[in-house]
Amino acid sequence: MDTEGVALKPASSCAVLLALLFAAMGYGQTSLLVGPSQREEAGLVVEDAAPALAFGRYLESLQERNPFAELGPICLEVEASIPGLAKQASLLAIRQPGTSELTEYTVKKLDGDSLVKQQVIARYLAAEKQAERIPYSTVAITPTNYKFHYAGSFVNDKIPVYIFKITPRKKREGLIRGEIWIDSATGFAVHQAGRFVKRPSVFIRRIDVSRDTNITDGVPTSRITRLTLRTRLVGLVQLTVTERPIAANAR
């Protein structure tokens, strides 16, 4: 898809924004070295040992291979819209590592308005590739970049899930203020949500993001990321990305 010659200014900064987002929320290729001291570094204080144990498992999970970035081909579905202009588009593609070790896409289906396809979807694909070059450690949701505060728990399918509020240590692009939900059995962050603390452009008023990861038998089987940009020129811009590792779902 050709991304040259586009004119919608809020979307022109979208590639930078998305690259930061996807690096921060799990697209990094470099694993992190974490240790027991990182719980204290996070500023995490809990009286119950169970949330602290879940948090430790979360830190350990950051060292594991990311099935949505490294485990073979990924079925990728993208839905994008600019509601104020009544324009929308969608993409179905296969994402997999190429011969150069960078991501390549095989587009299976591309429908909808050409403006949205070029301004939002094409820039999303470009941002995914750009995210591969961003050092994961600089934006990852870890004690180095965030303070964590235990906020409660609930039970999902008989498994406790622990909620932690996250606050960036510094106000810089790519970091969010919000929360993560940690699955106690696996340590995976099954839900992440928040608002970017720094806008990448004066044309963008606010950026909200959420990501939900579904787990089956201890393995992530799908992930849905929702991004909402409130812009000065065209109002709302929405993007929903659904990922399904083909190998995991073939079991």
C-alpha positions as CSV (number, residue, x, y, z in Angstrom):
1,M,0.0,0.0,0.0
2,D,1.3,3.4,-0.9
3,T,1.5,5.8,2.1
4,E,3.0,8.7,0.2
5,G,1.1,12.0,-0.5
6,V,-1.4,11.7,2.4
7,A,-2.6,15.0,3.9
8,L,-4.5,14.2,7.1
9,K,-2.2,15.7,9.7
10,P,-3.3,13.8,12.8
11,A,-2.7,10.5,11.0
12,S,0.7,11.7,9.8
13,S,2.0,11.3,13.4
14,C,0.1,8.1,13.8
15,A,3.1,5.9,12.7
16,V,5.3,7.3,15.4
17,L,2.6,6.9,18.0
18,L,1.8,3.4,17.0
19,A,5.4,2.4,16.9
20,L,5.8,3.6,20.5
21,L,2.6,1.9,21.5
22,F,3.3,-1.5,20.1
23,A,6.9,-1.5,21.4
24,A,5.6,-0.5,24.9
25,M,2.9,-3.2,25.0
26,G,4.8,-6.2,23.8
27,Y,6.4,-5.9,20.4
28,G,10.0,-5.7,21.6
29,Q,12.4,-8.3,20.4
30,T,15.0,-7.9,23.2
31,S,14.2,-9.8,26.3
32,L,14.4,-8.0,29.7
33,L,16.6,-9.2,32.6
34,V,14.5,-8.9,35.8
35,G,15.3,-9.9,39.3
36,P,13.8,-9.8,42.8
37,S,14.9,-6.3,43.4
38,Q,12.6,-5.0,40.7
39,R,9.6,-5.5,43.0
40,E,11.1,-2.9,45.4
41,E,12.1,-0.7,42.5
42,A,8.5,-0.6,41.3
43,G,7.4,0.9,44.6
44,L,5.1,-2.0,45.0
45,V,3.8,-2.5,48.6
46,V,1.2,-5.2,49.3
47,E,0.3,-7.0,52.5
48,D,-1.0,-10.1,50.8
49,A,1.7,-12.4,49.3
50,A,-0.5,-13.5,46.5
51,P,-0.5,-10.3,44.5
52,A,3.3,-9.9,45.0
53,L,3.8,-13.5,43.7
54,A,1.6,-12.7,40.6
55,F,3.7,-9.6,40.0
56,G,6.9,-11.6,40.2
57,R,5.5,-14.0,37.6
58,Y,4.6,-11.0,35.4
59,L,8.3,-9.9,35.5
60,E,9.4,-13.4,34.7
61,S,7.0,-13.6,31.8
62,L,8.7,-10.6,30.2
63,Q,11.7,-12.9,29.5
64,E,9.6,-15.4,27.6
65,R,9.3,-15.5,23.8
66,N,6.4,-13.3,22.7
67,P,3.9,-15.5,20.7
68,F,2.5,-12.5,19.0
69,A,5.9,-11.3,17.7
70,E,8.0,-14.4,17.3
71,L,5.9,-17.6,17.2
72,G,5.5,-18.1,13.5
73,P,2.7,-16.6,11.3
74,I,0.1,-14.4,12.8
75,C,-3.4,-13.9,11.5
76,L,-3.9,-10.1,11.6
77,E,-7.3,-8.3,11.4
78,V,-7.4,-4.5,11.4
79,E,-10.6,-2.4,11.6
80,A,-10.1,1.4,11.3
81,S,-12.6,4.3,11.2
82,I,-13.0,8.0,11.2
83,P,-16.6,8.2,12.5
84,G,-16.9,12.0,12.0
85,L,-16.3,11.5,8.3
86,A,-18.4,8.2,8.1
87,K,-15.3,6.5,6.7
88,Q,-14.0,3.0,7.6
89,A,-11.8,0.2,6.2
90,S,-10.6,-3.2,7.2
91,L,-7.6,-5.5,6.5
92,L,-7.0,-9.2,6.8
93,A,-3.4,-10.3,6.5
94,I,-0.8,-12.8,7.5
95,R,2.2,-11.4,9.4
96,Q,5.4,-13.4,9.7
97,P,9.2,-12.9,9.9
98,G,10.8,-12.3,6.5
99,T,14.2,-13.3,5.2
100,S,15.7,-10.1,6.5
101,E,14.3,-11.0,10.0
102,L,11.9,-8.0,9.7
103,T,8.2,-8.4,9.6
104,E,6.5,-9.1,6.2
105,Y,2.8,-9.1,5.4
106,T,0.7,-11.1,3.0
107,V,-2.6,-9.2,2.4
108,K,-5.6,-11.5,2.1
109,K,-8.3,-8.9,2.0
110,L,-8.5,-5.1,2.1
111,D,-11.8,-3.3,1.9
112,G,-13.3,0.1,2.6
113,D,-12.5,3.8,2.2
114,S,-9.2,4.6,0.5
115,L,-8.5,7.5,2.9
116,V,-8.7,5.3,6.0
117,K,-6.7,2.5,4.2
118,Q,-3.8,4.9,3.5
119,Q,-4.0,7.2,6.5
120,V,-4.6,4.7,9.3
121,I,-4.1,1.1,8.2
122,A,-1.0,1.6,6.0
123,R,0.5,3.7,8.7
124,Y,-0.2,1.0,11.3
125,L,1.7,-1.6,9.2
126,A,4.6,0.9,8.9
127,A,4.5,1.4,12.6
128,E,4.7,-2.3,13.4
129,K,8.0,-2.4,11.4
130,Q,9.2,0.7,13.0
131,A,8.5,-0.8,16.5
132,E,10.9,-3.6,15.8
133,R,13.8,-1.0,15.8
134,I,12.8,0.6,19.1
135,P,14.6,-0.6,22.2
136,Y,12.0,-2.5,24.2
137,S,13.5,-1.5,27.5
138,T,12.8,2.2,27.0
139,V,9.0,1.9,26.9
140,A,8.1,-1.5,28.3
141,I,5.7,-1.7,31.2
142,T,8.4,-2.6,33.8
143,P,9.6,-1.1,37.1
144,T,12.3,0.7,35.3
145,N,9.7,2.9,33.5
146,Y,6.7,2.7,35.9
147,K,5.6,2.7,39.5
148,F,3.0,0.0,40.3
149,H,0.2,0.1,42.9
150,Y,-1.9,-2.9,43.8
151,A,-5.6,-2.0,43.3
152,G,-7.5,-5.2,43.9
153,S,-8.4,-8.6,42.4
154,F,-11.2,-10.7,40.9
155,V,-11.6,-14.3,39.8
156,N,-11.8,-15.3,36.1
157,D,-12.6,-18.9,35.3
158,K,-11.4,-19.9,38.9
159,I,-8.1,-18.1,38.4
160,P,-7.3,-15.0,40.4
161,V,-6.5,-11.9,38.4
162,Y,-4.7,-9.0,40.1
163,I,-5.1,-5.3,39.2
164,F,-2.2,-2.9,39.3
165,K,-2.3,0.8,38.6
166,I,0.7,2.0,36.6
167,T,2.2,5.5,36.7
168,P,5.2,6.5,34.4
169,R,8.3,7.5,36.3
170,K,8.9,10.2,33.6
171,K,6.5,12.0,31.2
172,R,7.7,11.0,27.8
173,E,6.2,9.6,24.6
174,G,5.2,6.0,24.5
175,L,4.3,5.8,28.2
176,I,0.7,5.5,29.6
177,R,-1.1,6.2,32.9
178,G,-3.5,3.4,33.6
179,E,-3.6,-0.2,34.8
180,I,-2.7,-3.8,34.0
181,W,-4.4,-7.0,35.0
182,I,-2.1,-9.9,35.8
183,D,-3.2,-13.5,35.4
184,S,-1.9,-15.3,38.6
185,A,-1.4,-18.7,36.9
186,T,0.8,-17.5,34.0
187,G,1.9,-14.0,35.0
188,F,0.7,-12.7,31.6
189,A,-0.9,-9.2,31.5
190,V,-4.3,-10.2,30.2
191,H,-5.5,-6.5,30.1
192,Q,-3.7,-3.3,29.8
193,A,-5.4,0.1,29.5
194,G,-4.6,3.8,29.9
195,R,-4.0,7.2,28.4
196,F,-0.7,8.4,26.9
197,V,0.9,10.9,29.2
198,K,2.5,12.9,26.3
199,R,0.9,13.6,23.0
200,P,3.1,13.2,19.9
201,S,1.4,16.0,18.0
202,V,-0.4,19.3,18.7
203,F,-3.1,18.0,16.4
204,I,-4.0,15.2,18.8
205,R,-6.0,16.1,21.9
206,R,-6.0,12.7,23.7
207,I,-4.9,9.1,23.1
208,D,-6.5,6.1,24.9
209,V,-5.4,2.5,24.4
210,S,-6.4,-0.9,25.7
211,R,-5.2,-4.4,25.0
212,D,-6.8,-7.7,26.0
213,T,-5.1,-11.1,25.7
214,N,-7.0,-14.3,25.8
215,I,-5.3,-17.4,27.3
216,T,-6.2,-21.0,26.8
217,D,-4.3,-23.8,28.7
218,G,-1.7,-21.3,29.7
219,V,-1.0,-20.1,26.1
220,P,-2.1,-16.8,24.6
221,T,-4.5,-17.5,21.7
222,S,-5.6,-14.1,20.7
223,R,-5.0,-10.4,21.5
224,I,-7.1,-7.4,20.7
225,T,-5.7,-3.9,20.8
226,R,-8.0,-0.8,20.7
227,L,-6.7,2.7,20.1
228,T,-8.7,5.9,20.2
229,L,-7.3,9.2,19.1
230,R,-9.2,12.4,19.6
231,T,-7.9,14.9,17.1
232,R,-8.4,18.6,16.4
233,L,-9.1,18.3,12.7
234,V,-11.3,15.2,12.1
235,G,-12.4,14.3,15.6
236,L,-12.3,10.6,16.6
237,V,-9.9,8.1,14.9
238,Q,-10.4,4.5,16.0
239,L,-8.3,1.4,15.4
240,T,-8.9,-2.2,16.4
241,V,-6.2,-4.8,15.9
242,T,-6.9,-8.5,16.4
243,E,-4.0,-11.0,16.4
244,R,-4.2,-14.8,16.4
245,P,-1.0,-16.9,16.3
246,I,-1.8,-19.5,13.6
247,A,0.2,-22.3,15.3
248,A,-1.5,-21.8,18.7
249,N,-5.0,-21.7,17.2
250,A,-4.3,-24.8,15.1
251,R,-3.9,-27.0,18.2
